[in-house]
């Protein structure tokens, strides 16, 4: 299957919820040209089913939908403990500022009025995806992998794995800068602290335990060893 096809929800980045065929095709065409995979739902009821079953990085949501309305879909999504972190770009033909304000107050992360320029759609989608990498609470989020902000737990979908405190702090540090290599000395100073003596080998042992925990999520290769330098976190989409 071509990575940019729109006919399979499995593994798609962006869910487009739009009932007008021409507009939906335009959105999908330009988002896929920008390197994202997309899937389209044409009504609110189908959208709720897709949101329950899929793991999305972004939702592009039309306000006016047949069946379950766009605002109802938005409220359901933002009320979901497991899905509220997914950014929503709401699209509407309504010109009234009060309508846009209502959508933002109900949880939309950005608004795009119709008619729109395709380049603006792509730019807004990119901005939301960048912002969603670290949510406001400081919890790292990468391709569905999340850290609970209150307890040392890593989870993805319905699967939750308990971590030891230092495993949690180590993963949190690595996920803050995906792809950036951190040396053992850096991790010792910023995870364990420079007021206690810990042998460098402690980092290796903690990484080994962390990898075992991530394997339970099906993410066994996210923490990569960079020979002679240290470790880095690779989001699933960037794994070799």
Secondary structure, DSSP 8 states (H G I E B T S, - for coil): --TT-SS--TT-SEEEE-S-HHHHHHHHHHHHHTT--EEEESSHHHHHHHHHH---SEEEEESS-SSS-HHHHHHHHHH-TTTTTSEEEEEE----HHHHHHHHHTT-SEEEESS--HHHHHHHHHHHHHHTTB-TTS-BEETTEEE-SSSSEEEETTEEEE--HHHHHHHHHHHHTTT--B-HHHHIIIII-TTS---THHHHHHHHHHHHHHHTTT-TTSEEEETTTEEEE--GGG--
